[in-house]
């Protein structure tokens, strides 16, 4: 266990063990964990690539706590997410790339620059919709001569990235005018997928399936639906309904593997009808 005889100076040791809720303490903790002589072996061997998946995971756990309105968990989940920023910043500082203060300065400057209506000399009252358009315009000015689709993060969930790519393209006029056109394209992609299944290789079938998902994401955008949120909600619904099937089968002394599709489908329709009666979902 670390003590004041280790390679952490007395002031840092006092700060780390103080119990304070400030960023300086967290930075000192991360620095100590990464110390090549006295730090944690697991933390020392990590790099940007190995930590990145945890960063994504922690962001989803924050979103999950909000979705469940688990406010008692949210502070802890936000802390886990903050640690990811501190972790990456510490590794960057060790490599001479940047420091945590540079991260804070970068986002602070960006917020000031992108909110001239708040921090500028002029006070302009915009609606949230108008401000969103101005925000996008400001980001476009910052990108300068970069390509329209440049900067859409590769690490985003595929559906979310599809929507962002489509939004970028739509801003320069590359978009269907009407939702009917999107639906027609979906029918076309479905037909191509069915045909591909019968005569093409697995990789070609996967490509056609990807085309269909991409257009489905476009339909979500045209209908002002978040496809990631919609799919998460459907996943939750499926999980809850299948749990009902398992519970009903358990009363009958069965497991799903001891049942059959007809029996389980009847139970599925049963719980779906209950949902409809309770107004949870439309028939």
N, C-alpha and C positions, 0 to 999 in steps of 0.2 A: 504493500500500500504506500502511496506517495506521502512523504512527510517533509518537514522543512530542512532535512538533510539531503534531500534529493536535488536534482539539477533544476529545480524550480525555485526562483528566488523567494525570499520571505514575503515580500509584498504580494507577489502573484499567488503564493500559497494561501495567504490570508484572504485575498479576494475570492479565490476558488472555494474556500470553505466557509465563506461568510453567509451564504444563504440568500444573498441579495438577488433581486430580480432585474438586473441591468445587463446590457449587452456586453459591457467590458468583462463581466464574469464569464459569460458564455465564450467569448473570444479566448480568454485565458485557459478555459477548460479544453477547448479544441486544440489550442497550441500545445498544451501538456499531453494530450492524447496522441499527438503526432510527433512528440519528441523522439528522435531516433534512438536515444539511450534509455530513457525512462518511461516512454509512452506505452500505449497498448499495442501489442503486436498486430492485432487485426486492423486497427486504425492506421498504423504506420504503412502497411502494405497496400492500402487502397489508393486508387487514382481516379481521375475524372470519369473515365469510362465505367469503372466498377461502381461508383457511387451514383451515377446518373439514374439507373433503374429505381434506386431507393427514393430519389428526388421525385420521380414521377409517381411512385406508390404513395408517398406522403401527401402529395397534392390531391390524389384521389381519396385518401382517408379524411382529409379536411372536407372535401365535397360530400363525402358520405355522412360525416357528422352533421353537416348543415342540412342535408336531405332528411335525415332522421330527426332533426331538431334536437340533437343530443348536445344541448348547450353546455352541460357539465363536462363533456369530453372535448369541446372545441378548443379551449385554451391549450390543452395538452397536445392536440393534433397540430395546432398552429405552431407550437413550440418545436415539434418534430420537423415541420416544414422549414422553420427558421434555421434549425440546425443544419439543414442541407445547404443553405446559402453560406452559412459560416464555414461549413466543411470545405466547400469548393473554394471559398475565399482564402482559407488557410493554405490549401494546396497551391493555389495561385501565388500566394505570397512567398511560399517556399521556393517556387520556380522563378521568382522575380517577374511575374506577369502583372499582377495588380494586388491591391490590398482590399480589405473589407471596406475601408473608408472610401475607396474608389467606387465600389459598388453602390454605396449610399449616395455619394455625390452624383453618380450617373443617373440614378432614378430620381433624385431630388431635382436635378437640372431638367430632366425630361418632363417631369410633372409641371414645373414652372413654365417651361417653353410651350407646352401643349395646352396650357390654360391661361392664355392672355386675357380672357374675360374675367379671370379672378385675380391674377397677379400683375396684369398690365395697367397702364394708366386709364384705359377706357373700360368702363363697365357695361358689357353687352348682355342683355337678358335673352338667352336662347332657351328653346325647349330642349328636352333630353334628346329628341330625334335630331334637331338641328346641330346640337353639340356633338353627337356621334358622327355626323357627316363632316363637321369641321375637324374632329379628331382624325378621321381617316385622311382628310386632305393634308393635315399637318404631317402625318406619317409619310404620305406620298412625297411631300416636299423634302422630308428628311432622307428618303431613299434616293432622291435626285434622279440620276440617269440609270439607275438600276432597273432591271427587267421587271415587268408587272408582277410576276410571280416570285421574284427573288425575296428571300427572307421569311417565307412561310415554313416554319420549322419542320424538319424531317421527322422529329421525334414525337409529333402530335399523334393522338389516336387517328387511325386512318379515316374514319367518317368525319371527324372534326377537321382534319387537314383538307379533305375533299371540299367541304363547305367553304373553308377559307380560300382555297384556290379558286373556286367558282365565284366567290364574292369579288376577288381581285379582278378576275376576267370580266365580270359583269360591269365593273366600274369603267371599263374602256369599251363597253358596248358589245362584248362577246357573251350573249345571253339570249335565251328564249324570251319572247315577249309575253307569252301566255302560258299558264299552267297546262292548258290542253296540249300544247306542243311537247311539254315534258312527258305527259302521260303517253302520248303517241310514241315518243322515243323509248319509253319503258317497254311498251308492247313490242317494239322492234327488237330491243335487246333480249327480251324473253324468248322471242322466236329464234333469234340467233343462238341463244344458249341451248335451246332444245335441239336445234339442228347440230350444234357443235357436239353435244353429248353423243350423238349417233355416228359421227364420222371423223371427229378430230381427236388429237392426243389429249392426255390429261392436262398438260400445260396450256394448251389452247382453250380447253374448257374453262380452266381457272381464269384465263384472261377475259373470256366472255363474261364469266361470273363477276369479275372485277368491274367490267364496264357497266353491268346492271346495277351493282351497288353504287357506283359513282353517280349514275343517273337518279337512283333513289335518293341519294344525298341532295341532289339538285332539286328534286321534288320537295324534300323537306324544307329546303331554303325558300322555295317559292311559296310554300304554305306557312312560312314563319314557324317551323317546328325545329327544335334542336334534336337531330337524329340520335346523338349520344344519349341525351336525357330520355328520349322516347324508348330507345332500346333498353336502357337500364330499368325503366319502369316496367317494360314487358318482361324482362328477366326476373324482376321481383314478383310480378304477377304469376309467372310460370312456377317460380320456386314455392310460392305460397299455395298455389293450387295443387302442385304435385305432393306437397306435404300433407294436404287434405286427403289425397288418394292413399298415401302411405298409412295415415292414421285410420282411415276407414277400412283398409285391408287388414290392419293390425287387429281391429275389433273382430274381424272374421277369422282371425288366426292365420293370416297370410302375410307374405311379403310381396313386393311387386314381381319378383322373379318367379313366384309361385302362382301368379295371376296370369291373365292374358289381356291382349289389347282391348277386346270387346268390354271386359269388366272394368278395366281402368278408364276406358273412354267414357263409359256410362257414369263413373264417378266424377270424371272431369266435367261432363255436362251438368252434373248435379251441383258442383261447386260454382260453376259458371252461372247457373240459374240463380243461385243464392246471391252471387255478386250483383246480378241484374236487379233482383228484388230489393237489394239494399242500396241500389243506385250507385254502386262503385263503378260499374262499367255499363256501357250501352250494349244491348243485345247484338 
